[in-house]
């Protein structure tokens, strides 16, 4: 059974930085694409960033140049380094593992971690 456990969320002032981590188990991590999504209050969940099994990346336009997704296959962990945070980045951030990401069909999800950016 796939398990994804996010950590690293918290409260930060605008302009600050956070690094989210997602530890995966129950899957052949190096074979899976990994992604981060987020959901703000009253809004639908949206794609933030994806990293393929081979390391290629793609980002939501509004986070390009500020967020960096990376993976450590030896630790079965994916990271999201977030810098120059803005209040509009406030959301619950979810980690996902799948073979077709950012298409979420058949993906597994973590429980989410709250990121709050104060102005």
N, C-alpha and C positions, 0 to 999 in steps of 0.2 A: 504494500500500500504506500502510495506516494505521500510524503509529508513535507510541507514547506513551512518554515518558521522564520518570520520576519523579525527584525530588531533594528534599533537605532533611531526610531522616531522620537519626537519631542517638540518642545517649544523653543523657537529661535526668533530673533529679531530680523526684520527685513535687511537683506544684504549679507546675512550670515550663511553658514554652511552646515550640512548634516551628511552623514554617510549611512545609508540603509544597507542592511545585510539580509540575505535570505539563505538559510541553510536547508539543503535538500537531502532527503533520504528516500529509499525505496525505489530508486530508478537508476538507470545507467546515465549518470548526470552528463557525461561528455557527449552523449548522443542527442541531447535535448536542446532546443532553443529555450531561452529564459527571457522573461519580460517583466517589466513593471507597468502596472496600471494604477490609476488613482480615481477616487470618487469623492467629490466635494458635496457638502450638504445640499440636497435638493437637485443634484445634477446626476447625470448618468456616468457610469464608469467609463473612463477614457484611457486610451493607450498613452504611455509615456516613453518607453524605450524598450528595445529588444536587442538581444545578442544571440546570434546563431551558434550552432555547435562549433562552427569553424572560426567564430570570433568577429564576424561582420556585424555591424551595428546600424540601428536606425532610430530616429527620435521624433517625437512630437515637435512641430516647428517652434512652439513657444518655449521649449527648453533647450533647443540647440545652442551650444556654446556655454551653457550653464550646468547641464547635467552630463554625467559620464557613466555609462553602464560598463561593467567589467565582470569577468568570471574567473574563478580559481577552480579548475577541475579537480585538483588534488584535494581540495577541501569541500568539494560539492557545494560551493557557495557562489552566489551572484551578488554584486554590489551595485548600489546607485549612489554615486557621489554627486551631491547637490550643492551648488554654490550660487552666490548672488540671489538668494531666495527672495521671493516676492510674496505679499499676502495672498495673491491669487494661486499660489502653490499649495495653500492649505487644503488638506484632503487626507483621507485614509489611503495609504499606499499599499497595494497588493502585489505580491510576487506570483508569477505564473510559470509553469513548466509545460511545454507541449512540443509537438512535432511540426505544427503548422503556424506557430506564432508569427505575426500578431493576430492571425486568425485563431480565435480562442476555442474552437470546437475541439472537444476531447482533452482540453487542458486541465491541469490540476492547479489549485489555488491555495495560497496561505490565508491566514486569518486576518491579515492586515495590520498596519502600524500607523498611528496617527502622527501627522506632521502639521504643526500649527506655526504659521509665520505671522508675527505681530508687526504692525506698522509703526 
